């Protein structure tokens, strides 16, 4: 029997279509495997093919333009630009402003043939620490209200360059999807005087059925109402609303659980394309009792079609309890 499930945060509904239930090998997908270097602008030695770097982590013990382990550079074709004024205007009922913001690329390694899951824990930790550094820097600009880190892995997930990288976009507005989370979490907190994400962590640890992997500091879970098959969240076990409040110890632990989760996904789903997004509180807001930063990973196994666009419902053919078990039983890979 198909089942309707309600997201306890946003109130959105998903359909767990058990009549269409799918195991990992039932999905038609294209595995993401690096095909080789073709004048890649992100490879070592091609630093002049990108804008001037904003942040660089050098290979330990080495100096020089090509001896780097991570680089952050402005996007060569930015969606938004730092220069200028917002210049908010109205045209009747329509609002507009200049496209002020920042659009940066985090090149996670100088090696073209490595994916994020293939890197060492220290290298994955560098990615998450670099993001923290950039958020701390960008939030000084009071025009910027939200900073999003996301990763498109594989062409069908939106990656235009094969070399593994993530992107950062700073916005002068809070995105609608984030505001829905904030509002839903606030509504839950006002009613129960507890953070909904903290309650999710407690309940999922107690039941265990949707847990993928856990550490002392983080929990990797299949959410109760996943929009997509094998959607996986990584949630801090202790409350924190802003990602940039993370310290070096937590970053090291986060790197391990992200890498472990991605390796499980790669093993079970044969290296699928995926999107990974950090959800965090708006940078100009103080600490929030009701909101809890987290990471969402969404393998690209199904397509959003007319029903989803027309209703806002998502149809997921794999119950989260089953996807969590497949991932949990996969080992680290």
N, C-alpha and C positions, 0 to 999 in steps of 0.2 A: 504494500500500500504506500503510495507517495506520501510525503510528510511535509507540512509547512512549518518552518522554524523562524522565529523572530529574533533578530539581533538585539541583545539586551542593551546595547549602547545607542545605536541610531534609530532603532525601532523598525528598520527595514526587514522585509520578509524574503526568505529564499525557499525554493522548492527542492527538497531532497528527493530526486526522482528514482526511487528504488526499483521501479519497473524497468528503468534503463541502466541499472546498476553496472558499474564498470570497474574491473580490476586494472592494475597498472598497465598490463600488456594489451588491454583493449583499446587504448587511445592511439590514434594515428598522430604521429608527431615526427619532427625532424630533430635528431640529436645535434647539439651544438658542439662541434669539434673545430678547433682552429685549422685553417687550410694553408697557412703559410704567409710569409711577409710579402706584401706587394706595395713597396714604397709607403709603408705605414707611418703616419705622422707621429704616432705615439711610441715608436720604438727608439731605443737608445741610438744616438748618432743622428737622429732626425729632429733634434730639438728646435732647429730653425724653422721647422714646418708648422710650429704652433706659436701662438702669442707668447709673450714673455711670462715666465712662471711667477705665480703669486706665493707659492710655498714649495719647498723641496726637502725631501729626506734623502740624505746621501747614503750610498752603500757604506756600511760600517768600515771605518779605517781608511776610506778613500776620499779624494777630492777630485774636482774636475767636472766639466759640463756633462759628460756621458756616464759618470759613476753615480747614478742615483737609483733609489729604490722606489720612490713615489714622487710624482709631480702634480701640482695643482696649477692649471692654466685657465685663463678666460676662454670661454667657448668662441671659436672663430666665427660662428654664425649665431650670435646670441639672440635669445627670445626677448630679453630685456637689457637695458643699458643703465649704468650707474650715473652717467652724466645728465644733468638737466634738472628741471623742476617738475613736480607732479602736475601742476597746472590743472586742477580739477575744474571741469566745466559741465554745464547741463545744456541739453537741447530738448526743451519740453520735458517729457518724461524719461528721456535717455541721458545716461551719465557716461562721462568719459574722462580719462586722464592720460598723461604721457606714460609710455612704457618704461618706467623707472624701476630698476632692480639690478640683480646681478645673475649671471649665468656662467658657471664654472665647470670645468671637467677635472675629475680626480683620476689620474692615470695610476692604476694600482700597482703596476710592476713594469719594469723595462722589458720583460720577456713577453714576446708575442704569443707563444704557444701555451701559456698558463692561464687558467681561469681562476676566479676568486677561490673556489673550493680546492684548487690545486696548490695554493700558496701555503706557506708556513703560518702558524698562528701569529707569529710576530709581524708578518707582513699584513695580515688581515687586521691586526690591532692598529697598525699604522694608518689604514684607511679610516677607521673609526675615530682615531685620535686627530687625524687631519681634518675630518669633518667638524669635530669639536672646535679646533683652532679657528677654522673659517667662520663658524657660527659666532664665536666670541668676538671676532673681528668685525663681522658684518652687522651685528646687533648694535654697534656703536652709532650706526647711521639710523637716526630716528625715523627716517622715511620708511624703513623696511620693517614690516610687521610679521613676516613669516619666512622661514628658511627651510626648504625641502631638500632632502638628499634622496635620490632614487637611482636605481641601477636597472638598465635594460640589457638583458643578457640574451643574445641571439637576435637574428634579423626579425623574426615574427614577434618578438617582444619590443621592437622599436630601435634596436641598436643599428646605427648606420656604419660604425667602424667595428671590426672584429676584435681588435686588441682590447682586453678587459679593462673597463673603466666605469666609473660612476659619475653622476652629474649633481650639481647643486644649483638650485634656483632660489634667489631671494626675491620676495614679492612685497609690494606696498599695500597688499590686502591679505586678509585671511581667507584661504580657499573655502569654497562652499562645503566640500567633503569634510574638511577639518572642523568647520563651524558646526556641522551636524553632529560630529563626535563630541565636541565641547558642550553643545546644548544638551545632548542626550546624557552625557556623564553628569552634567550639572543637575538635570532633572532627577536622576537616580539618587544623587547625593542629597538633594533637598528633601527627598522622601525618606531615605534610609539613613542618612548621615554617615555613609560609607562610600568609598571609591568603588565604582563598578568593576574596574580592572583588578583591584585588590581582591574583590569577592570572586572574580573569575579565577584568579590564581589559587585562592584557597579551595574553591570547589573542585577545580580540575586536579589539583594535587590529591584531594581526598578521594575522588572517583578513579583517577588514573586512566580512564578509557580514552581520553583525547590527548594524553601526554606523549610527546615524541622523545624528548630527552630533557633532563634537568640538571642544573648545577646548584651550588649554594646561593648563587646570585640571580639566576635566570631560569625561565621555564619556556620550553619550545612546545607549542600545542597546535592541534587542529581546532580552530574556533568552533563553537557550538552551531553557528549558522554561517557556514562558509559560502561565499559567492561562487567559488571556483573549486574544482576537484584538486585535492592535495594542497589547498591554501594553508599556510602555516604562519603562526605568529610567534614572535619571541618577546616575552614580557619580563621586565625586572620583577623580582620577587618582593622588593621593597619599594615603597611608593616614591615616585619622583615624576614631576610633571614636565620638566625641561631636560632634553637630551644633553645639553651642554653642561649640566651639573655633574656629569659622569667624571670619575677619577681614573687614574692609570690602572689600579687594581681591577675595577669593574670593566674597563676596556679590554684588559687581557682575558677576563672571563667571558665577556661578550664575544670576542674574536673566536674563542674556542667553540662556543655553542652555535654561532652562526656557521662556522666552517663545518662542524659536525652535522648540522641540519642540512646544509647544502650538499654535503657528501652523501647523506642518506637519500636525498631527492635524486641526485645523480645516479645512484645505484639502483633505486627502485624504478625510476622513470627514464633511465638511459640518457642522462645528460640533456634534459629538456631546456628550452628557452624559458626564461622567467623574468618577472619584475620584482624588485625588492625596494621597499619604501620605508623610511623612518617617519613615523607619526610623532610629532612633538608639539608642545604648547607654543603659542605665539611668543616671539622673542621679546616684545616690549611689555609683556604681562609678567606680574610677579608669580611666585610659587602658587600652584593651584591644588587645593585639597581634593578636588573632584576628578582631575585628569591625570593620566598615567602614560608616559611616553612608551612606545613599543615599535617593533618592526613587523611588517607584513611581507610575506614572500608568496608570490602567486605564479605557479608554473603555467605555461601557455598550452593547455591541453584541449580547451573548448573555445568556441567563438560566441561572442555576444550577438544575438540576432534580434528579429523584430519583436518577439514577445518581451525580451528583456528591455529593449529601448522603449516599448510602448507602455510597460507597467512599472518599471523599476524593480521588478522581481528578478532574481537570478535562478536559473535551473542548474542544479549540480547533481550529476549522476552517481557520485561516490559519497556515501555518508562519512562524516568526519571521523567517527569511531573506527571505521575500516581503514581510512587513509592513515590515521595515526598508528594503527597496528602494523600496517605494511612498513611504514617508516621506522617505527620502534624496533621491529624485528630484523631490520636490514643490517644492523651493526653500523659501524662508522664508515665502512666501505674502503 
